Each structure stands twice: as structure tokens, then as C-alpha cells.
Amino acid sequence: MYNPFSLCGKTILVTGASSGIGQSTAIECSKMGASVIITGRNEQRLKETFLQLEEGSHQMIAADISKFEEIKKLSDECPPLDGISHNAGIGKVLPVKFIKPSDLDDILTTNTEAPILLTQTLLKKKKIKKDASIVFTSSLCGVYCVHYGESVYAASKGALSGFAKGAALELAAQGIRVNCINPSIIQTPLFNTISVLDEEERETKLKNYPIKRLGLPTDTAWAIIYFLSEASAWVTGNNLKIDGGYTLI
Ligand SMILES: NC(=O)c1ccc[n+]([C@@H]2O[C@H](COP(=O)([O-])OP(=O)(O)OC[C@H]3O[C@@H](n4cnc5c(N)ncnc54)[C@H](OP(=O)(O)O)[C@@H]3O)[C@@H](O)[C@H]2O)c1
């Protein structure tokens, strides 16, 4: 059947695959025909993702990508890739006056340095094929808007989106495309730990969303599939808002 969004024959590395957006992306990519390499720190939760993948030739590699040694090991174990979906990330609400050097270190290392170094290491080891597609899960925050207490998280994602543009320019000569998705609230464990909403707060929040619901992991997974597939063959250096219309009002 004609389907420009198909991932059949492609091998895709998905980071942050033990939870939330990365988990959904891994499952949806496998449904689109990809062989998926899933990674994250928690082996038990990675296994839970693995069991939900569509039948195929998939691999699971546990790694803490905040440690450069583990990035190198992960890169060695990866087969040549047609695509990467970078999702591993952390968040913390931190008013400016309360930022500690250790917070800066943790957030920038995981959200910014790790995906940059993983991309570079895979490139150096020739594990990213010609015409591959790299997709970073950045955020609406730090690129299109910001909320109170999110300055460090915003800095980590703004920097990642900046890197993606530079990489898109440099890697275009090899046919490698680099794009970002920029979600607003997606209901995942990360969002639920940062923000526990009662019914009234949830209703207030929803007033800011013209499409009257919060995001689901599949809303992001399907956008990532677009960037990984041939459907986006002439699209690079983008930041795609996935926000139910939040930034319209
Ligand atoms: N949810 C939202 O509203 C939202 C909005 C915009 C952007 N985002 C971004 O989307 C991405 C995924 O977030 P999520 O909401 O799906 O969060 P989540 O459910 O908490 O998942 C985060 C994932 O990152 C992995 N991870 C964290 N630190 C890691 C490390 N040092 N090494 C390897 N893996 C690590 C976690 O795996 P382990 O614990 O197994 O290591 C987990 O699989 C993040 O980059 C986040 O900033 C989320």
C-alpha cells in the first residue's frame, strides 16, 4: 500500500524509550515497520517497552547518556542507523534565585550535552547513514515561550534547538536531515511529576488550549514519524510546535 510515512526497512534509535514520549515513539515506529533500538537507564521499564513493540528485529541497550563512557558504549553497540529520535530528558521547576550549580549541571548535561554528544559520537563512528533523519525532542518552552520557574529547562531546550539548526546546515551535504519537535504539555510521567493538577487547575489550564485537551504521547510520536519518514524528505532545520494551538492566544 502507498504510504510515504512508512518506516519499513529503516533502523531507528529511540532514546528515553523507557517512558512517555520515547516509549510511545518506539512503539509507533515499530508499528510503521521500523527496526527499533530502544535505550534508557531503567532496564525493567525498557523491557516493558520492548514487549509492546510490534514483532520485528528490535534491540534493547540500557545506558545512562549523562555519562560520556556510556554514550561511547551505546554508539559501539548500535547498528548503522536510518534515524534517531532523541527523547531522554529531565525537568525541574527552579525559580532563578534557587538555581544551584548542581541543578544546572544535571539539566544541561542530560537535556543538551547528552543528545549533542550522542549524535557526534554516532557520526564519528559512521553509524548514521547517508540520508538519515535526526529528530530532537526539544520543547515549546525555551523556543516559543517560557513559564515561571522554567528558565534552566528553557535554556537547555533553546540550546538544543540552536544546535539542531547548526547540525542541519552542516549535515545537509550528506543528505542527513535534522529537525526538532516542540511540544507543550504532553501527559507523561515527566509532566505528572512536575505538575500535579486538581480538576479545577486542569480546567483552567485547558482554557489556554484552543484544541480542548492536553497532549498525548502519540501526538508527539506521530510528528516524529513524519520527520523520520520520506514524507519530510525536503524538510530540515525545523522546530515544529505541537501545542493544541496554545501559542495562538
Ligand atoms: N511531557 C511534556 O509535557 C514535555 C513537553 C515538552 C518536551 N518534553 C521533552 O520530551 C522528552 C521526553 O519527556 P517525557 O515527558 O516522555 O518524560 P519521561 O516520561 O520522564 O521520560 C523521560 C525519559 O528520559 C530518560 N532519561 C532521563 N535521563 C536519562 C539519562 N541520563 N540517560 C538515559 N535516559 C535518560 C528516562 O529513562 P530512564 O529513567 O530509564 O533513564 C525516560 O525514558 C524530554 O526531553 C522532555 O524534556 C516533554
The ligand as a Tripos MOL2 file, in Angstrom:
@<TRIPOS>MOLECULE
LIG
   48    52     1     0     0
SMALL
NO_CHARGES

@<TRIPOS>ATOM
      1 N1          5.8960   15.7750   28.8220 N.am      1 LIG1
      2 C1          5.9210   17.0340   28.4020 C.2       1 LIG1
      3 O1          4.9940   17.8280   28.6810 O.2       1 LIG1
      4 C2          7.0640   17.5190   27.5450 C.ar      1 LIG1
      5 C3          6.9090   18.7400   26.8750 C.ar      1 LIG1
      6 C4          7.9570   19.1930   26.0660 C.ar      1 LIG1
      7 C5          9.1220   18.4600   25.9390 C.ar      1 LIG1
      8 N2          9.2530   17.2890   26.6090 N.ar      1 LIG1
      9 C6         10.5010   16.5480   26.4400 C.3       1 LIG1
     10 O2         10.2090   15.2560   25.9790 O.3       1 LIG1
     11 C7         11.2410   14.3550   26.3670 C.3       1 LIG1
     12 C8         10.5990   13.1180   26.9820 C.3       1 LIG1
     13 O3          9.8990   13.5200   28.1270 O.3       1 LIG1
     14 P1          8.6960   12.6800   28.7630 P.3       1 LIG1
     15 O4          7.6330   13.6330   29.0940 O.co2     1 LIG1
     16 O5          8.4150   11.4930   27.9350 O.co2     1 LIG1
     17 O6          9.4090   12.2640   30.1350 O.3       1 LIG1
     18 P2          9.5230   10.8990   30.9310 P.3       1 LIG1
     19 O7          8.2590   10.1060   30.8030 O.co2     1 LIG1
     20 O8         10.0100   11.2560   32.2850 O.co2     1 LIG1
     21 O9         10.6870   10.1460   30.1450 O.3       1 LIG1
     22 C9         11.9940   10.6160   30.1710 C.3       1 LIG1
     23 C10        12.8900    9.5710   29.5590 C.3       1 LIG1
     24 O10        14.2430   10.0540   29.5680 O.3       1 LIG1
     25 C11        15.0820    9.0120   30.0430 C.3       1 LIG1
     26 N3         16.2660    9.5740   30.6750 N.ar      1 LIG1
     27 C12        16.3460   10.5760   31.5740 C.ar      1 LIG1
     28 N4         17.6120   10.7760   31.9460 N.ar      1 LIG1
     29 C13        18.3710    9.8740   31.2630 C.ar      1 LIG1
     30 C14        19.7560    9.5750   31.2320 C.ar      1 LIG1
     31 N5         20.6550   10.2220   31.9910 N.pl3     1 LIG1
     32 N6         20.1870    8.5850   30.4130 N.ar      1 LIG1
     33 C15        19.3080    7.9030   29.6400 C.ar      1 LIG1
     34 N7         17.9800    8.1370   29.6320 N.ar      1 LIG1
     35 C16        17.5160    9.1110   30.4440 C.ar      1 LIG1
     36 C17        14.2000    8.2410   31.0220 C.3       1 LIG1
     37 O11        14.6360    6.9050   31.1200 O.3       1 LIG1
     38 P3         15.2570    6.2130   32.4310 P.3       1 LIG1
     39 O12        14.6290    6.7940   33.6270 O.co2     1 LIG1
     40 O13        15.0080    4.7660   32.1940 O.co2     1 LIG1
     41 O14        16.6860    6.5370   32.2770 O.co2     1 LIG1
     42 C18        12.8610    8.2560   30.3040 C.3       1 LIG1
     43 O15        12.7800    7.1850   29.3880 O.3       1 LIG1
     44 C19        12.1500   15.1290   27.3290 C.3       1 LIG1
     45 O16        13.2890   15.5400   26.6370 O.3       1 LIG1
     46 C20        11.2840   16.3270   27.7220 C.3       1 LIG1
     47 O17        12.0740   17.4360   28.0520 O.3       1 LIG1
     48 C21         8.2580   16.7950   27.4050 C.ar      1 LIG1
@<TRIPOS>BOND
     1     1     2 1
     2     2     3 2
     3     2     4 1
     4     4     5 ar
     5     4    48 ar
     6     5     6 ar
     7     6     7 ar
     8     7     8 ar
     9     8     9 1
    10     8    48 ar
    11     9    10 1
    12     9    46 1
    13    10    11 1
    14    11    12 1
    15    11    44 1
    16    12    13 1
    17    13    14 1
    18    14    15 2
    19    14    16 1
    20    14    17 1
    21    17    18 1
    22    18    19 2
    23    18    20 1
    24    18    21 1
    25    21    22 1
    26    22    23 1
    27    23    24 1
    28    23    42 1
    29    24    25 1
    30    25    26 1
    31    25    36 1
    32    26    27 ar
    33    26    35 ar
    34    27    28 ar
    35    28    29 ar
    36    29    30 ar
    37    29    35 ar
    38    30    31 1
    39    30    32 ar
    40    32    33 ar
    41    33    34 ar
    42    34    35 ar
    43    36    37 1
    44    36    42 1
    45    37    38 1
    46    38    39 2
    47    38    40 1
    48    38    41 1
    49    42    43 1
    50    44    45 1
    51    44    46 1
    52    46    47 1
@<TRIPOS>SUBSTRUCTURE
     1 LIG1         1 GROUP 0 **** ****
